[in-house]
Amino acid sequence: MADGAAQPGAELLAFELFREASAQPLAYGYGHGPRGLRELRAREFGRLAGTVYLDHAGATLFPESQLRSFTRDLLENVYGNPHSQSISSKLTQDTVEQVRYRVLAHFHASPEDYSVIFTAGSTAALKLVAEAFPWVSRGPGSSGSLFCYLTDSHTSVVGMRMVATARSVTSIPVRPEDMWSAEKRGAAASDPDCQLPHLFCYPAQSNFSGTRYPLSWIGEVTAGRMCPVSAPAPGRWFVLLDAASYASTSPLDLSVHQADFVSLSFYKIFGFPTGLGALLVHSRMAPLLRKTYFGGGTAAAYLAGEDFYIPRPSVAERFEDGTIPFLDVIALKHGFDALERLTGGMEHVQQHTFTLARYTYAALCSLRYPNGAPVVRIYSDSEFRSPEVQGPVINFNVLDASGNVVGYSQVEKMASLFNIQVRTGCFCNTGACQRHLGISDEMVKKHLQAGHVCGDDVDLVDGQPTGSVRISFGYMSTLEDAQAFLKFIIATRLRPQRSQPVPQAASGEAGTAPAESEAQSTVPATVPTTVHTTVHTTVHTTVPTTVPATVPATVHTTVHTTVPATVPATVPTTVHTTVPTTLSTTVTQWPVGHQGLLYDRSWMVVNHNGVCLSQKQEPRLCLVQPRIDLQQRIMVVRAKGMEPIEVPLEENGEWVQICQSKVCADRVNTHYCGEKISSWLSRFLGRPCHLIKQSSDFQRNAKKSHGKGQTAGTPATLSLVNEAQYLLVNRSSVLELQQQLSASDESGREELFPMTELISRFRANIITSGASAFEEEKWEEISVGSLHFQVLGPCHRCQMICIDQQTGQRNQDVFQKLSESRERKVNFGVYLMHMSLDISSPCFLSVGSQVLPVLKENVECHDLPASEKHQNVVS
């Protein structure tokens, strides 16, 4: 487990003492003690070795035996389309019906009371209810139906109001506090003869905080003893229970709590199959449902030439349009079998996961800074009293010693360095996020105007959090998982231990998968690997005593050194997934193309599925060293223990166009670079992979708006970068970071991070020297000879800067120090883009070229320290 970063002696809440002190028994494991759980974990979830997975509320994991059993079933039986009468079709029909019974039995529901409609997921189940519910529109003499939903609901519930609005039905959001008050208040007397249908939807468990809302609300609301709205609402209330989050770790007894509708998501229970859910419909509701569309398999009879359609009699047959994913449905049988065999039932899962959550909650609450300030702020309504009121979910934000929130994206990036996978954001539950974080409706709109959208990493706006961090436990979670997470919090907030390599998954183990974009050097986990030339340009700035609007400087094209050397026959390139590895070579000039430096970030390495193989999964990628030879028009790729291999720079007869790929949500056309280089990379990395190159005839336009000197009709074009053509890093900024790292080194060693090694971590292709630290962030434009660049903004760094590009070892110090010193935002370096470019004649970035940075408006000259106003130019 990833617990190596905590100092020896770091005190954690002792688990056994915690259990003994509990007022109620706390179960752990499934009857065979801790050893049995460890054996289960090793046997069924070996892919988790080296990884702490804490997002079971998002998607739990399937055991290996479940997949083996399902595969064996498929190999031994022939399952045909169920809409037929052949032997294989009848087998499918009968098996699917058995699975329906199994689903009902799992929720203690009888076939007489409930029908199972398989859907594409919980969201599809909710949408089906919105479209089929017998709404009565507002009109003369009728107030119409009401749709009420708890504000602590998933986006898919809130989205039902769009359908209600289209039917002229009033939607009313109901706060949890309103429902708790309604429990005490009761419902006003209403006309018993009024049958106007109303619908109330709420989650059995909040997917945001894990709060469990009373299942008793179902009976109270449907019986008329409790009303979701305070004003009288004559009519009949029906209840839709969103059980997707709740059912993943808890038993649900529908013989006691008979909701009219129950929406489910099976991958949250079993991990596999995904994309399959169900809507359970009570028999009292089934005759009232309306249908406006009919698909294959739902008709008893219909005519193509006239409006004649007779639906099939059963609810499932009427509402399962088209052929259901019958193999996925059959897979559910194996999911139920595995869950029962490994845990003994959902009652045991509920007790085990709650014990882990309550322990972690208690331990987090006990963590304090030396000044007494809490380390985390937990968002909860239950104080984790019992599994009846709280699920195995902990939602929180990390605080600094002054009580300021540390952005969730920074916490997620640090956690990934420890191979801990958490969830961040608002979790598709804006209502709960607003309620717990104190975000007003106006603030949500302001955040949108500031550029924040759901699912991004804009974690702070004006110092206020836009979301939070969530951890959640599953039936295979262990005490070691919980303690690894707690040690991570202690190591990074209370007892940081410097210069210790971060534990990382071995080859073949699951790795981390954070989402973050970083200049040319970082792409999301789903984006293919870039291979590029790392032609670093060192800019030495000479600033006169009186600083003008433009500051002359000198460029040096170099890698790892500020002193240019002789030009070698070849120019260094880099293989990486999200980051390049630089080589200790120096060039005096390099040609410039429309997309940036010629051949820069034009290749990418993908796995056998065509998905990025990044250093986040395979740090050994940094040991692959390509080199461009312009004269021979080849790229030579080297790695220790491997014979060098040559790859043509341009497409040839051996290259075959492959399927389109994506880079930062952009579609790109690529070519497969041949079997030889793919086999070479596969042998070195020990896993199947391929090298592909962006097609030379494909143009990828920049998302950024055109800058000065560039018309809207000539957008900037990009290679396989994230956001910009160039990434510039200031050597003085690196020096300041180096000094901060050295000052914080408790061992007292000097040169903890050699300058050249530290520079290589940032994977820039232009390096400036002579300016003051972080002065580059004040530049608006840069001119290098005849080339003009716009400074687009800062580069938001991810945890990839923690990988030593010479060894592949991880060390969290660099990221953590930047997070501390840069006001919790890990910005380093700036993006550059061509403002205008004429390559009708060859253009080069060359050593000795004059550079003219232009300061942004409102940046005064005295912002530059006097010590930086006279710099010697290295030539």
N, C-alpha and C positions, 0 to 999 in steps of 0.2 A: 504494500500500500504506500501511497505517497505521503509518508509522514516524516521524511528525513530532514525537513527544514527546521523543526523545532529543536531548541537547545536541549541537551541532556538535563533532565530534572525539571523540564517544563511541567507544571502541575495541571493535571486535568482532574475533573470531578471523577472520583473513583466509582466505577460502574456498580460494583457489588454494594458499596456503602449507599449509593443512591437507591438501589432497589430495596435495601433493608430499611431505609428511612421512609419509603413510600407508605402512605396510609392504605393503599390497595395493592394487591398482588400484581406484579409486572412480569409477564411472561416473555421469554426470549428463546427463539428457536422453535423447533417442531418436535419436541419430545425426545431428542437424542443429545441434548446439550450443545454447547458451543462447538464441540468437535464435529458433531453431526452436521451442523450448519456449514462449517468450513469445508467438510467433505462434499456436501451438496454443491457448494459454490465452485469448488475445484472441478467437480465432475460435470456439472451442467453449464457453468458459466466461465470456462477457462479463458475465454476471450477478454474477460475483465481483469486478467492479471496485469498489475501495474497501473490500473485505472480505478478511480473512485467515481462511480456513476450515481449522481444525485438528482436526476430529473425524471423520476418514475411517474410523477403527475403529468408530465408531457408525453412520455411513452415508456412503458416498462419493457423488460427484456424477456425474450423467449428462451427456455431451456433447450439444450441440444437434443435431449431425448424426445421432446415434442416434435421437433423438425424431422428427426430420424423416423419416428413413428408415422408421421404424415407422409413422408417420402415413400416409405415402404407400402403404405396403403395405396398410393398412386401407382406404384410399380406393379402391384399385385392385382389391381382391379381396373376395369374399363368403365369410366363414367361418361355417359353421353349426355347430349342436351336433354334436359328434363321435359321439354315440350314435344314429346314423341312417345311412342308405345313400344319401342324396341327394348331388348333385354337390358342393354347398357343404359338406356334412358330410364327404364323402370327402376334400375338399381340406384340411379341418381335421385329420382323422386323419393324413393323409400328412405334413402340415407338422409336427405335433406329434412324430411319429416321427423326422423329420429332426432336430428339436431335441434329442431324446433322444440320437441319435448324436453330435450336436455337443457335448453335455455330456460324454459319455464320451470323445470325442476330446480335449477340453480337459484331461481328467485322465489321459490316456494309458491308458485302460481299454477293453477290448474288450467288445462285446455278449455274447460267450460267457462272460465272467467276471463282468460286473456288469449289474444292472438298475437303471433310474432310476425312482423313485417320486416324482412331484411332490407336494409338501406345501405347507401354508400358511406355511412358514418353517422355519428350523432347529429351533425349539422343537417344532413339530409333528412333525418327523422324529425327534427324540429321544423324544418321547412315544410315537410309533408303535413304536419299538424296545422301550420299556419294556412296552408292552401286548402285543406279539406275540412277544417272546422266549420260548423254551421252558423257562421256569423250572420247577425241581423244588422243591416245598415241603419244609420241614423236617417230619420225621415219624419214627415208629418205624423204627429201622434205617438212617436216612439223615439226614445233616447238611444236605442240601438244597443248592441253588445258592447262589452268592455273587455279589453285585453290588458291585464295587469301583470307586471313582471318585476321581480326583485332586482334592485339596482346592482346587487352583487351577483351578476349573471354573466355568462360568457357572451361574447359578441354575437354568436349564432342565435341566442335567445333574443337579444335586443333587436336583432335584424328582423325578427318576425313582425315587428310593428310596421315595417314597410308594406307587408301584405295586408295587415289590418287597415292601414291608412287607405290603401287602394280599394278596400271594401267599405269605406266610409265608417270605419269602426274606431272608437276612441281608445288610445293607448295611454296607460297611466303607469309611470315608474313608481315603485313602492320601495321605500328604504327599509333595511332590516329593523331599524328602531320603530318604524310604523307597525310592522308585523308583531314585534314584541309587545307593543302597546295594545294592539288589537287582541292579543291573547288575553289580556286582563280586561279589556273593555267589553268583549263579546260583540255580537252582531245585533243590530236593531231589527225589530220585528218587520217582516215583509209579507207581501201577498203570496200565500202558498200556491195559488193557482197560476202565478206568472211563471212562464217557462222560457223567458228570454235567456238565451245561453251566454254566459260569460266565461272567460278563461283566465286562470291564474297560473303562472309558471314560476318555479323557483328551483334552485339547485339543492340537492340533498347535501352537497359539500361544495364550499367555495373553492374554485380552482386557484384563487389568488392566495388566500390565507389558510385554507384547510378548515375553516369554521364549518361545523355541521349544523344545519338548520333542522328544527324538529320535524320528524316524519309525521308527528301527530297533526301538523297543519293540514295534511291531506284530508283526514276525516273531519276535522273541525270546519274547514272551508266547504267541502262538498255537502256537509250536513246543515250548513247555514248557521252554525254557532259562532262563526268567525268570518269577518269580511275583510278583504285586502284594502278596501277603501273606507274612509270614515263616513262619507255621505251614503245615505240609503241607496241601494242598487237592487231594485226588485228583479227577480229572475233566478236562474239556476246556475250555480257555479260548478265548473269542472276544473280539474287540476292536472297540469302537465309537470311531471317530476323529471328534471334533468339529472340523471344518475350517472353520467359519464365519469365524473371524477370520483364520486362516492363508491361506486361499484368496483373500482379498481383494487381496493384493499379491504372492503367490508361486506358483510352479508346484508342482503336486502330481502325482507320478508313481505312479499306482496299479498300474502293471505291475511296479514294484519293491516298493512298500510296500502289500501287499494286505490292507487292513483288511477285516473282515467287514461293517462298516457305516461309512458316511461321511455325516455330516450337513452340509448346505450352506445358505447364505443368499445369494441372487443379488443383492439390492440392495447388499450389501457389496462386490460385485465390480463391478457396472455402475451402481449408483445408481438404476436403474429396470429392471424394475418392482419395487415393494415388495410385501410380503405373499406372496412366492413363494420356496419353498426346495425341497430335494430330499433324499431318502435314497437313497444308492447301496448296493445290497445285493449281496454276493458270491454267486455261484451255489452255493457249498458250504453257505451258510446258508439260502438261500431255501426249501428243502423243509422246514426245521425250524420255520419261523414259524407261529404260531397266530393265528387271527382269531376274534373273538367277536361281530362285527357285520358285516353286509353292507349296502351301500347301492347306489344306482342305478349300473348299468354294471359291477358286479363279479360278477354272477351269470350263469352259463351257463344255469341253469334253477333255478326254485324254485316251491314251492306256497304259496299264501296260507292254505290250509285245514289243512295238516299240516306237520310239521317235516321238510321236504325242501328241501335247498339244495345246488347243485353250483356251486363257484366257477369262474371263468374260469381258463384254464391259466397265463397269464403272471403274474409277480409284480406288475407294475405294474397290470394290470387287476384283480387281486384286492384290492389295497390302496388304489387311488384311488377312494374312495367318492364317488359322485355325479359331476356334471360338473366336470371340472377347469377352472380359470380359463384357458381355451385361448388367449384373446387375450394374456394375460400371458406364457404359455409361448411363443407366437410372437414376442413382443417380445424374448425372450432371444437369438433368432437375430441380431437387429440389435445387441444388446449385444456379442455375440462379434465381430461384424464390425467394429464401431467400435473395440473394444479392440485388435484385431489391426492395424487400419489406422493407428491413432494411435500405438501403442507398439511394434509388432513382436512382442509376446508377453509373457507373464508373467515370463520371465527378465529382460527389460529393466526391467519394472516393479519387480521385486525389487531390482535393483541401484540404480536411481534413488532409490527411496524409502529404502533403507538408507543411501545416501550422505547424504541430507538429515538422517536421524535421527542418524547418527553425528556429523555436524558439529554439530548442535544440542546433542547430549549433551556433546561436548567443550567447546563454548563455555559451556554452563551450568556445567559442573564448574570452569571457570576463574574464574567470577565470585566475588569475595570482597568483604566489607565492609572498611573501613579497619583494623579490628582483626583482620583475617585470617579472620573467621568466614565460612563458606560462605553463599551467598545462597539456595541450594536444597538440598533433600535428595532424591536420586533413588532410586527403588525399582527395582532391577534385579538379576538374577542373572548377567548376561552380560558387563557392561562393554562391550557393543556391539562385540565382537570381529569378528563376521562375520554375514552374513545367515542362516547356518545355525543360529545360536543366538539371534538377536535380530531381531524384526520392527521396522517403522517406528513404534514406539510409545514414548513417554517419559512415565513416571509420576513425579510429584514433589510435594513441598510446598514452598512458599516459607517462608523463615525470616527473622526479624528479626535485628538485629546481636547479640542476646543468645542466639540459638539457639532462640527460641520459634517455634512454627509459626503462620503467618498463615493464618486460616481460608480454606478453599477457596472459599467463597461470596464472600468479599471479593476474592479474586484474580480470580474469574470476572467480577464486576461491574466491576472496573477494566479487565480485558481487553476487555470489551464497549465501554467508552469509547473504546478504540483500534480498534474494529471488528474485534476478534480473537475468534473463536469457539472456545472450548475445551470440554472435558467435565470434570465434577467429580462427586465422590461416591465410591461403591465399585464402580460399573460392573457391577452385578448379579454380583459375584464376591466374596462375603463372605469366603471362605476365603483368597484372596490378600490381601485388604485386612487381615484379621487378622494374617496372617503378616508382611507387610511393615511394617505400622504398629505391631505389637506389641500388638494389641487382644485381650485374653483373652475367653473365652466369657462370663465374669461381667461384663466391661465392656460387651459387646454388650447383655446384658440390662439393665444399668444405664442405658445410653444410651437404650434403649427406654422405661424408666421415666421418664427425664428428658424424654421427648417426641420423641426422634429416631427417625424411621422412614426406610426406604430411599427415596432420591430427594428428601429435603427439603434445606433449607439450614442445618440445625443442624450446623455444621462443627466446633465445638469443644465439648467437655463437660469441665468442670474443667480447661480449658487443654489437653486432649489432643485430637488430631484424630480425627474420625470418618470421614474419607475423604481424598481427595487430588485433584490436578489431573492430567489426562491430555491430552497432545497427540498427534496421529497424522497421518501423511502419506499422501497418495494419489498416483496416477500423474500427476495434473495439478498437484501441489504444486510450488512453485518455491523457489529460493534466496531470493527476495525475501520469501516467506512466512516462512521460517525466520528471516531477519534482522529482519523486522518484529517477530516475537515476541521475539527476543532484545533488541531495542532497547526494547520495552515493559518487559521485566524491568529493564533498566538504568535506564530513565527513572523508574520507580516505586520502585525499591529503592536505587539507587546515586547517580543524578544527576538528581533531580527538577528539572525546569525549570518555574518558576511562570508562571502567567498566559498560557499558550499554548493557543489553542483546539485542541480535539482534532479530528483529521481525521474527516470523516463522509462517508458515502455520499451521492452526489447523488441527486436525485429519479429513481426508477426503478431504482436500484441496490439490491442486497441490503443489508439493515441488520442490526443486532445483534438477538438474541432471547434475552436472559437471562430467567431465571425468578426472580421475586422479588415478594413482596407487601409493600405499604406502605400502611398505614392507609387513609384514604379515597382517597389519591392515587395508589396504584400497584396495578396488577393484572397477572397473568401475560400473556404475549404473546398467548395465545389468548382473552383476555377482552375484550369490547367496550369501546370508549372511553366514558368518562363525561363528561357535560356537566353542570356544576353551578353553583349560586350560591356564590360565595366571599364569604360574609358573615363577615369576620374580627371577632372580638370581642377587644378589648384589655382585659385585666384588670390593674388597678393595685392591688397588694396593700399594705395598710397593716398593718404588724406591730408590736404594742406591745412594750415592753421585756421584759415577761414573756410568753413565747409560749405561748398556750393551745393546747388540742387543735385548736381551729378558729381559723383566721386570717381576719379580715375583709378584704375587698378590694373593689374597684370594677371594674365591667365597662364597657368602651368598645367598641361595635361599629364596626369601622373596617377599612379596607383601606389598607395602605401608610403609615399615619400614626397616631400615638397621640393626635392632637388631633381630636376629632369636629368635623364641619362640618355645614352645613345638609343636610337630607334631600333628595336629588334625586327627580325624578319616578320614576326607575327604579332598580333595584338591580342591581349587577354580577353577572354569571354568567360561567362559564368553559367554553370548549370545550377538551378535551384528551383524550388517549388514556388515559394512566395518570396524568397530572398536569394540574392546572388552570393557567390563566394568570390572574393577578389584575389587576384594573383599579384605576386611581388614583381611586377614588371612595369616599365615606364615607357610611354610614347611621347613624342613631341607634337603630334597632330593626329586628328582622326576625322574622316569625312562626315558631313552632316547630310541627312536626307529629310524628306517631308515629315517623317514620323519621329524624328530625333536623330541621335547618333546612328550611323549606318549599321544595320543588323542588330541594333540594341533591342533586347527583349522581343525577339522574333520567333523564338522556339518555345515549346513547352513540353513537359513530361507529364504523361497521363497514365493512370493505372489501366487494368484490363477492361474496365468499364468506361474508359474515356474520361474519367474524373481525375481532377488534380491529385497528384501524389506530392504532398508538401513536406517540408522539413518538420512540420508539426506532427506528421506521422512517421517520417523517415529522415532523421537528422543527418544520415550518411550522405544525403544528396549534396551537402556542402563540400564533400570530399571529391566530387566529380569536377574536373577542371577542363573546360573547353578553351580553345584558342583559335582565333580567326586568322587565316592567311589570305590576305587580299590578292596577292600575286597569283597563287595557285587556285583561288576561288574555292577554298575548302575550310571547314572547321575541323580541327583535330581535338578529339576528346580523350582525356587521360584520367586515370585513377590508379591509386596504389594497388599493385598486384595484378593489373590488367594491361594488356597490350594496347597501345594507342590505336584509335580508330578514326577514320576520316569520313566526314559527311559533306556532301556538296552544299554550297551556299544557296544555290537556286534549284528549282524543281527540275527533275530530269525524268527519263523514261521509267526509272525504278520507283518513282514516287507515285502513289495512288491517292486520289482525293478521298478523304474520309468524310464521315458525317460532320455536320456543323457543330462547333463547340461554343461555349459561352465564357466570356471574361467580364466579370463585374456586371452581369445581366445583359451584356452586349453579345449579339450573335456574331461569330467570326467564322470565316471559311479557312480551313487548314488542309495541309497535305501530310500524309504519312511518310516519314523519312526513311522507310525501308526496314526490312527484317533484321539486317545486320546490326544496326545501332540499337534497335529494340532488344535484341537478344543480349547484346553487350551490357546494356543498362540493367536488364533483368538479372543477369548473372551477378553483377556487382552488388545490386541491392537485395537480391534474394527474393524477388517477387516479380510477377509479370508486369511489364510497363512498356510504353511506347514513346518515341520522340516524334512530335509533329511540329510543323512550321506554318505560320500564317501565310496564306496564299498571297503571292505578289500582286495579283490582280484584284484583291479585295481591299476596300477602303473602309476603315472604321473611324467614324467621326467622333470627335470629343464631345462629351456631354456639357462641358463648361461653355458658357456663352463666349462668343468671340471677343477678343480684347481689342485694344487700340491698334489701329493699322491693319485690322483684319476684317474684311467685309463679311456680311452674313452669308454671302454666296460662296465663300471659300472657307468652310470650317476647317479647323485644325484636325489632322488625322493622327491616329494613334497606332502603335504596335500593340503587343500584348501587355500593356501597362494597365494600371488601375485608373488613374485620373489624368495624368499629365505626361508630357514627353520627357521631362527631365526632373531630377531630384537634386537639389543643391544642399550641401552641408557646409557649415562654416567651421574651419579647424579650431578657431578660438572657442566656439561653443563646445566642441568636443573636449578641448583642454580644460574648460571649466568643469565639465562633467567628470573628467578624469580626476581633477583635484578634489571634487566632492566625494568621489568613490574612495580615494586614498585616505581622506580625512576620516571617513567612517569605517575604515578597516581596523578592526580591533586588534589584529595581529601586529600592527605596526610595520608591516612589510611595505616597501616602496615598489612602485611600478606594478601595482596590483593588476591594472589593465594597461599594457603597453599601448602607446598612442596608435600605432599602425593597426593593432588588433581591434582596438575600440572603434576606429574609423570604419573598419571593414564590416562591423556589425550593422552600420546604417545604410550600406549598399547604395550610396549615392553615385551619380555619374558626373557630378561637378562638385569639387571641393574648393572652398575659398579660404584664403589666409590673409591676415593683415587687418581685417575688420575686428571690431569688438565682439564679444560673445553675444550671440543672438541678435546682432545688428541686422542680419539678413531678414528678420521678420518685419523690419521697418522699410524694406525696399518695395517699391512698386514696379519698377522695371529694371532690366539689366541689358546693357549692350556689350557685346564682345566682338570687337572689330566691326564687321559689316552685319553681324547677327544681332537681332533684337528679340528679347524675351520679356514676357509678362510674368510677374510673380503672382501666382494664383492664390497662395495661402499656405498655411502650415501643413506639414505632414503628420497625421495622427498615427502614432506608432502602436504596434501590437507587441505581443510577447516574443516575436521573432528576433528582436534585438538582444534577447537573452541567450542566443545561440552563438557560441564561439565558432566562427566560420573556418577556423583551421582544424578544430578537433570535433566539432559537432556536439560538444558538451553544453548543457544548459546551466545558466547561473542567473538567478532572479535579481541580482543587485542592480544591474543597469536599469531595468524597467522600474524597479521600486524606487530607486533614487530619483529618476526623472519624474515619477509620479509625485514624489514628495516635493521636489524643488520647483516643479512647473505648475504648482497650484492644482495638483491632482489631475491635470490634463497632460498626457504624455505626447507633447508635440516636439518634434525635432527635425529640422530641415524644412525647406520650402519647395513647393512645386513650381516649375517653370514651363512655359509654353511659347512656341514661336509666335511673335506678334505678326510678322510678315516674313516670307522666305522666297527668295528667288534662286533656284538651283539650276538655272540655265547654264551657269558655269559652276565648276566645282567649288564647294564651300567646305571649310575646315575649321575646327576648333584647334588652336595652336598655342604652344608655349610662347609666352612673350606678347600675346595679343593684349591690347588695352581694353580694360573693362570699365564701363561707366554705369554704376548703380544710380538709380533715381529714387530719392526718398519719397515716401508717401506724404500726402498732404497732412498738415498739423503735426509733423515730426520735426522738432526744432534741432538745429545744429548742435546745441549744447548737450543734447542727449548722448552724443558720442564722447567718451572719456578722452581727456587730453592725452593720455598715454597712447591712445590709438591713432592720433592725428598725424603721426610721422612714422611711416613704416618703410623699411628698406625693401626694395624690390629684388627678389631672388631671380637671377637670370641664368 
